[in-house]
């Protein structure tokens, strides 16, 4: 079907550029932290990997799993991994823009993906992005289905709505805020329509998320952060000192600032039209989300994780702007505004790729260093500069394993990050040749259990690679040498007895 409006072109262009960037930065995206850990599990088992009950995360795994079934080379499988997320989002955008014939509202998909995100692009296996996209499509469905399918049975329409809520709810707990917001917002915009259906959908949303929260392990990453809400008074009393507030003011607010133009346009429109309830809902949703996230993440995390956590903030102004303001602006103004923000975000992703390019380069250089020493399992003790480039190294063992295996399992190598040289040497002595150090929280695996189609580590004890400085050669330590017996002194021949005499005896 041909594109017919500027909104079609805007959405299509943004997603096409996003797909191009996903193709350019395949390994920068896929060989870092959660993405490396989860993708390794998929390659290793040849089956879906679902973490913490987030079942919709299986959808972008279909394409790379097909590549595995076809025994495609590992580098091709990883290209499919990187592209599959954008292809999924593009398919959902097309369903809204073409299937439901709502190109304007469907702009919510590229907008919520890109506004407030730069480094988060290099963390594709986050269900927050997926949850926002499904939420955006759910809003398009609510607004458009009665126009697009006027004869659709009411109960079937409600069932599709509830299914959409279930899909969103299985992405990430944070989607509770955005789903609840869009249902209330839709109710305010459609006061004459069936309130029973909307109330049912809202209650269903609360039930789905209530079950998810009840099932969350208090010791898990999510459980620990949710538990911070129990300490809200204490955290607020130290508000000026908490990390999340500092991060928000110095980085997240600056990142979101241009996109807050949409909130300004929507606020002006609501004030002019005296639509106080919509204005209150938008501003209240923005404030409530921000406050809760400042509390739950007050201890901080890596920059890429903090950016991801604040990503849904844009949802609270994107939906009101597209629903009530966009089509009331002149065509040049709205095209320049939305197109400019999307372009600004895409350029921001490209210009912030250097940290991940440097990280990948450092990993490649370290693997080359281990290759020179003919060691395929190494404990890495990094100096400050190397640590800074590697950033969060908890998944280094699988990141290095995947990167080294792209040309075949004969090249497989694995690096394990250790904080000190002393710890590394002790670990090298005590780790057996048939052990593989996996991650810092799930430490030892059997290398013989690796998928032989893509990985192969030998029975070899770990050696230690210690970087001392930029201009210095790294130190190497092989524990096998330490266990070898001292060589016996050579017994001299009787004819050479004079050579054994001391100078005084002579």
C-alpha positions in Angstrom: 0.0 0.0 0.0 1.3 3.4 -0.9 2.1 6.0 1.7 -0.4 8.9 1.6 0.4 11.4 4.3 3.5 13.1 5.7 2.9 11.1 8.9 3.3 7.8 6.9 6.6 9.1 5.6 7.8 10.3 9.0 7.1 7.0 10.7 8.5 4.9 7.9 11.6 7.1 7.6 12.3 7.0 11.4 12.0 3.2 11.6 14.1 2.7 8.4 17.0 4.8 9.9 16.6 2.9 13.1 16.9 -0.4 11.2 20.0 0.9 9.4 21.6 1.8 12.7 20.7 -1.7 14.1 22.6 -3.1 11.1 25.6 -0.9 11.5 26.0 -1.4 15.3 25.1 -5.1 15.4 27.8 -6.2 17.9 27.9 -3.0 19.8 24.2 -3.7 20.6 24.3 -7.5 21.0 27.5 -8.1 22.9 26.9 -6.1 26.0 25.4 -7.1 29.3 21.8 -8.5 29.2 21.8 -8.8 25.4 24.9 -10.9 25.4 23.8 -13.0 28.3 20.3 -13.7 27.0 21.3 -14.2 23.3 24.0 -16.7 24.4 21.3 -18.7 26.3 19.2 -18.7 23.1 22.1 -19.9 20.9 23.3 -22.4 23.5 19.9 -24.1 23.9 18.4 -23.4 20.5 15.1 -22.3 22.2 13.3 -19.3 23.5 14.7 -17.5 26.6 12.2 -15.8 28.8 13.3 -13.9 31.9 11.1 -13.1 34.8 7.9 -14.1 33.1 8.2 -11.5 30.3 6.7 -13.7 27.6 6.4 -11.1 24.9 10.2 -11.0 24.8 10.0 -14.3 22.8 8.6 -12.5 19.8 11.9 -10.9 18.5 13.6 -14.2 19.2 11.7 -16.0 16.4 14.0 -14.7 13.5 17.3 -15.6 15.1 16.0 -18.9 16.2 15.0 -19.6 12.6 18.6 -18.8 11.7 19.8 -21.3 14.3 17.5 -24.0 13.0 19.0 -23.4 9.5 22.5 -23.7 11.0 23.5 -20.2 9.7 26.9 -18.8 10.8 27.0 -17.2 14.2 27.6 -13.7 12.8 24.5 -14.0 10.6 22.4 -15.1 13.6 23.6 -12.0 15.5 22.7 -9.7 12.7 19.2 -11.2 12.8 19.1 -10.6 16.6 19.9 -6.9 16.2 17.5 -6.4 13.3 14.6 -8.4 14.7 13.7 -5.9 17.4 13.3 -3.0 14.9 11.5 -5.3 12.5 9.0 -6.1 15.2 8.5 -2.4 16.1 8.1 -1.6 12.4 5.5 -4.3 12.0 3.5 -3.0 14.9 3.8 0.6 13.5 2.5 -0.7 10.1 -0.4 -2.4 11.9 -1.5 0.9 13.3 -0.6 3.2 10.4 -2.0 0.9 7.6 -4.1 -1.8 9.3 -6.0 0.6 11.6 -5.4 3.6 9.2 -4.1 5.8 12.0 -0.8 7.2 10.7 -0.8 10.1 13.2 -1.5 8.1 16.3 0.9 5.4 15.1 3.7 8.0 15.3 3.6 7.2 19.0 5.6 4.1 18.3 8.8 5.7 16.9 8.3 8.6 19.3 8.2 6.6 22.5 11.1 4.4 21.2 13.4 7.4 20.5 12.5 10.3 22.7 14.8 10.2 25.7 16.9 7.4 24.3 20.5 7.4 23.1 22.6 4.8 24.8 19.5 2.7 25.5 19.6 1.8 21.8 22.6 -0.4 22.7 20.5 -2.4 25.1 17.9 -3.9 22.7 16.9 -6.8 25.0 14.9 -4.6 27.3 11.2 -5.3 27.7 10.6 -1.6 28.6 10.9 -0.6 24.9 8.6 -3.5 23.9 6.1 -2.6 26.5 5.9 1.1 25.3 5.4 0.0 21.7 2.6 -2.4 22.6 1.0 0.3 24.7 1.2 2.7 21.9 -0.5 0.2 19.5 -3.1 -0.5 22.2 -4.0 3.2 22.3 -4.3 3.2 18.5 -6.6 0.2 18.7 -8.8 1.8 21.3 -9.1 5.0 19.2 -9.6 3.4 15.8 -11.3 0.0 16.0 -14.9 1.4 16.0 -14.1 3.4 12.9 -12.1 0.8 11.1 -14.3 -2.1 12.1 -17.7 -0.6 12.8 -19.5 -4.0 12.8 -17.1 -5.7 15.1 -18.8 -7.5 18.0 -18.5 -5.5 21.2 -17.3 -8.5 23.3 -14.7 -9.5 20.6 -13.4 -5.9 20.6 -13.2 -6.0 24.4 -11.4 -9.4 24.3 -8.8 -7.9 21.9 -8.3 -5.0 24.2 -7.8 -7.3 27.2 -5.4 -9.4 25.1 -3.4 -6.2 24.3 -3.3 -5.3 28.0 -2.1 -8.9 28.8 0.7 -8.5 26.2 1.8 -5.2 27.6 1.6 -6.6 31.2 3.9 -9.4 30.3 6.7 -7.0 29.1 7.8 -5.1 32.2 6.2 -3.9 35.5 6.7 -0.3 34.6 4.1 -0.6 31.9 1.4 -0.4 34.7 1.8 3.3 34.7 1.6 3.9 31.0 -1.3 1.4 30.5 -3.4 2.9 33.3 -2.6 6.4 32.0 -3.8 5.7 28.5 -7.0 4.0 29.6 -7.9 7.0 31.8 -6.9 9.4 29.0 -9.0 7.4 26.5 -12.0 7.6 28.9 -11.7 11.4 29.2 -11.7 11.7 25.4 -14.6 9.3 24.8 -17.1 10.2 27.6 -20.1 9.1 25.5 -18.9 5.5 24.9 -19.3 2.4 26.9 -17.8 3.1 30.3 -18.3 -0.6 31.4 -15.7 -1.8 28.9 -13.2 0.8 30.0 -13.7 0.1 33.6 -13.3 -3.6 32.9 -10.1 -3.0 31.0 -8.7 -0.7 33.8 -9.5 -3.3 36.5 -7.9 -6.0 34.3 -4.8 -3.9 34.0 -4.5 -3.6 37.8 -5.1 -7.3 38.3 -2.4 -8.3 35.7 0.2 -6.1 37.3 -0.9 -7.0 40.8 -0.2 -10.6 40.0 3.2 -9.7 38.5 4.2 -7.7 41.5 3.1 -10.5 43.8 5.1 -13.0 41.9 8.3 -10.9 41.9 11.1 -12.3 43.9 12.1 -9.8 46.6 15.7 -10.8 46.0 15.6 -10.1 42.2 16.6 -6.9 40.5 13.0 -5.7 40.2 12.1 -6.9 43.7 14.9 -4.9 45.3 13.8 -1.7 43.5 10.1 -2.1 44.2 11.0 -2.6 47.9 12.5 0.9 48.0 8.9 2.3 47.9 8.5 1.1 51.5 11.2 3.5 52.5 9.7 6.6 50.6 9.7 9.0 53.6 13.4 8.3 54.4 14.4 8.6 50.8 12.5 11.9 50.3 14.2 13.3 53.4 17.5 12.9 51.6 16.1 13.9 48.2 18.9 16.3 47.4 21.6 13.7 47.9 20.1 10.6 46.1 21.8 9.4 42.8 18.6 9.2 40.8 17.8 12.9 41.3 21.3 13.9 40.4 21.2 11.7 37.3 17.8 13.1 36.3 18.9 16.7 36.6 22.3 16.3 34.9 21.4 13.8 32.2 17.9 12.6 31.8 16.2 16.0 31.9 18.7 17.4 29.4 18.1 14.4 27.1 14.3 14.9 27.4 14.3 18.7 27.2 13.8 19.1 23.4 10.9 16.6 23.4 9.2 18.4 26.3 8.1 20.8 23.5 5.3 18.2 22.9 4.2 18.6 26.5 4.3 22.4 26.1 2.1 22.3 23.0 -0.4 19.9 24.7 -0.5 22.0 27.9 -1.1 25.2 25.9 -3.9 23.5 24.0 -5.6 22.2 27.2 -5.4 25.6 28.9 -6.8 27.3 25.8 -9.7 24.8 25.6 -10.2 24.7 29.3 -9.8 21.0 29.3 -8.5 20.9 32.9 -9.0 17.2 33.5 -6.8 16.2 30.6 -4.2 18.7 31.6 -4.2 17.4 35.2 -3.9 13.8 34.0 -1.0 14.6 31.7 0.9 16.6 34.3 0.0 14.3 37.2 1.1 11.2 35.2 4.4 12.8 34.4 5.0 13.8 38.0 3.8 10.6 39.6 6.0 8.4 37.2 9.0 10.7 37.8 8.6 10.6 41.6 8.2 6.9 41.8 11.2 6.3 39.6 13.4 8.7 41.5 12.6 6.7 44.7 12.9 3.2 43.3 16.2 3.9 41.6 17.6 6.3 44.2 20.7 4.1 44.6 21.6 4.4 41.0 22.8 2.0 38.3 24.8 2.2 35.1 24.0 5.1 32.8 22.5 2.8 30.2 20.2 1.2 32.7 19.2 4.6 34.2 18.4 6.0 30.8 16.2 2.9 30.1 14.4 3.3 33.4 13.4 6.9 32.6 12.4 6.1 29.0 8.7 5.7 29.7 8.5 9.4 30.9 7.9 10.5 27.2 4.7 8.4 27.0 2.9 10.9 29.2 3.2 13.7 26.7 3.5 11.9 23.4 0.0 10.4 23.6 -1.8 13.7 24.5 0.1 15.6 21.9 -0.7 13.1 19.1 -4.3 12.6 20.1 -5.3 16.2 20.7 -2.8 18.6 19.2 -0.9 17.3 16.2 -3.6 17.5 13.6 -4.6 21.0 14.8 -1.2 22.4 13.9 -0.3 23.5 10.3 1.2 20.8 8.2 4.7 22.5 8.0 4.8 23.1 11.8 3.8 19.6 12.8 6.1 18.0 10.3 9.1 20.1 11.4 8.3 19.5 15.0 7.9 15.7 15.0 10.3 15.0 12.2 12.9 17.2 13.8 12.6 15.5 17.2 12.9 12.0 15.6 15.9 13.1 13.5 17.5 14.7 16.6 17.1 11.4 18.5 18.5 9.3 15.7 21.5 11.5 15.3 22.0 11.3 19.1 22.1 7.5 18.9 24.7 7.7 16.2 26.9 10.2 18.0 26.8 8.3 21.3 28.0 5.1 19.7 31.6 5.8 20.5 31.5 4.3 24.0 30.2 1.0 22.6 32.6 1.1 19.7 35.6 1.6 22.0 34.3 -1.1 24.3 34.1 -3.6 21.4 37.6 -2.5 20.3 39.0 -3.1 23.8 37.4 -6.5 23.9 38.9 -7.4 20.5 42.4 -6.2 21.5 42.2 -8.2 24.7 41.2 -11.3 22.8 44.1 -10.8 20.4 46.4 -10.5 23.4 45.2 -13.9 24.7 45.6 -15.4 21.3 49.2 -14.4 21.2 49.8 -16.3 24.4 47.9 -19.3 23.1 45.4 -19.1 26.0 41.7 -19.6 25.4 40.5 -19.1 29.0 41.8 -16.0 30.8 41.1 -14.0 33.9 41.2 -10.3 33.1 42.6 -7.9 35.7 42.1 -4.5 34.1 43.6 -1.1 35.0 41.3 1.9 35.3 41.3 2.8 31.6 40.4 -0.8 30.5 37.7 -1.0 33.2 36.3 2.3 32.0 36.1 1.0 28.4 34.5 -2.3 29.4 32.0 -0.5 31.6 29.8 -3.2 33.1 31.8 -6.5 32.8 29.6 -9.0 34.6 28.7 -10.8 31.3 32.3 -10.5 29.9 32.7 -14.3 29.7 29.8 -14.7 27.2 30.6 -11.4 25.4 34.1 -12.5 24.7 33.0 -16.1 23.9 30.5 -14.9 21.3 32.9 -12.3 19.8 35.8 -14.8 19.4 33.5 -17.5 18.0 32.1 -15.4 15.1 34.6 -17.0 12.8 34.1 -20.5 14.0 34.3 -22.5 17.3 38.0 -23.2 16.8 38.6 -19.6 17.7 36.4 -19.6 20.9 38.0 -17.8 23.8 36.5 -16.6 27.1 37.6 -13.8 29.4 36.4 -13.5 33.0 36.6 -10.2 34.8 38.3 -10.2 38.2 38.8 -7.2 40.5 42.4 -7.9 41.7 45.5 -9.7 40.6 45.7 -11.6 43.9 42.1 -12.9 43.4 42.8 -13.8 39.8 45.9 -15.8 40.7 44.1 -17.7 43.5 41.2 -18.4 41.1 43.6 -19.6 38.4 45.2 -22.1 40.8 41.9 -23.5 42.1 39.8 -23.6 38.9 40.0 -27.0 37.2 40.8 -27.4 33.5 37.2 -28.7 32.8 35.5 -25.7 34.3 34.3 -22.5 32.6 33.7 -19.3 34.7 30.3 -18.0 33.4 29.1 -14.9 35.3 29.8 -13.3 38.6 26.4 -14.4 39.9 26.3 -17.9 38.4 29.9 -18.7 38.4 31.0 -22.2 37.0 29.7 -24.1 34.0 31.0 -27.2 32.1 32.7 -26.1 28.8 31.8 -29.5 27.4 28.2 -28.6 27.6 28.6 -25.7 25.1 26.8 -25.9 21.8 29.5 -27.5 19.6 28.0 -26.0 16.5 29.1 -22.5 17.6 31.4 -22.8 20.7 34.4 -24.9 21.8 36.6 -24.3 24.8 39.4 -26.7 25.6 40.3 -28.4 28.9 42.8 -25.8 29.9 43.4 -24.0 33.2 42.7 -20.3 33.4 45.7 -18.0 32.9 45.8 -14.4 34.1 46.1 -11.3 31.9 46.8 -8.1 33.9 47.0 -4.7 32.2 49.3 -2.3 34.0 49.2 0.8 31.9 48.8 2.2 28.4 52.5 2.0 27.5 53.3 -1.2 29.3 53.0 -4.8 28.2 50.4 -6.8 30.1 51.5 -9.2 32.7 50.8 -12.9 32.1 50.5 -15.6 34.7 50.1 -19.3 34.0 49.4 -21.4 37.1 50.6 -24.6 35.5 54.2 -23.4 35.7 53.8 -22.8 39.4 52.9 -26.5 40.0 55.9 -27.9 38.1 58.6 -29.5 40.3 61.9 -27.7 40.5 64.5 -29.2 38.1 67.1 -31.5 39.7 70.6 -30.0 39.7 72.9 -31.6 37.2 75.4 -34.0 38.6 78.8 -33.1 37.3 81.1 -35.6 35.7 84.0 -36.9 37.7 86.6 -35.5 35.3 85.2 -32.1 36.0 85.6 -32.4 39.8 87.9 -29.4 39.9 85.1 -27.2 38.7 83.3 -27.8 42.0 86.1 -26.4 44.2 85.7 -23.0 45.7 88.3 -20.4 44.9 89.7 -20.8 48.4 90.2 -24.6 48.0 91.9 -24.0 44.7 
